[in-house]
Amino acid sequence: MNEIIFYFFYNLAHQDSFFDISVVFLAVYFPYIVAMLAGLFLLFHHEVLQAENPFRFFLIKKKEILLVFFSAFSSYILSVLLKLFFQDGRPLEVLGGVQTLFLESGYAFPSSHSAFFMALAFSIFFLHKKIGYVFMFFAILIGLARIVSGVHFPVDILGGFVLGALVAYLVKNV
């Protein structure tokens, strides 16, 4: 089933150069934009600069920022450690004939990108519901782009999503 879903998405690649460039953008460069947007949102969504005492307001916001990025980085570190335990290969190594849109090395399960961005999204969701859905959509886009580009199986992405959501939940409740 994992391979069937993988090929469904992977077969979208190598059909159109503009689409391939868009997928690479979503898988490689868009994550940096999402992380920056998350930081900017958390910093400025309550008009910090227009507050009577911006520094005091920033100190209150600092807790939210630390919570969100602590969850995300914790998920990332846990995913790297779990990769050492599972040692699952990437589609390029496991399947014949897979040509990735960009090179990625190391073990695949769970996806560190998916873990990081789903933890980021869930942490924001716990603090601000509406914008949390937007960041969940961004995490899903990044995950799908990494499948289409041929560097991850769907189970790698799903594992990262579950790990990220779980870590965000645990950090929120500790």
PyMOL commands that set and color helices and strands:
alter all, ss='L'
color gray80, all
select helices_A, chain A and resi 2-10+17-44+48-50+54-86+91-94+112-127+129-148+154-172
alter helices_A, ss='H'
color red, helices_A
deselect
rebuild
show_as cartoon
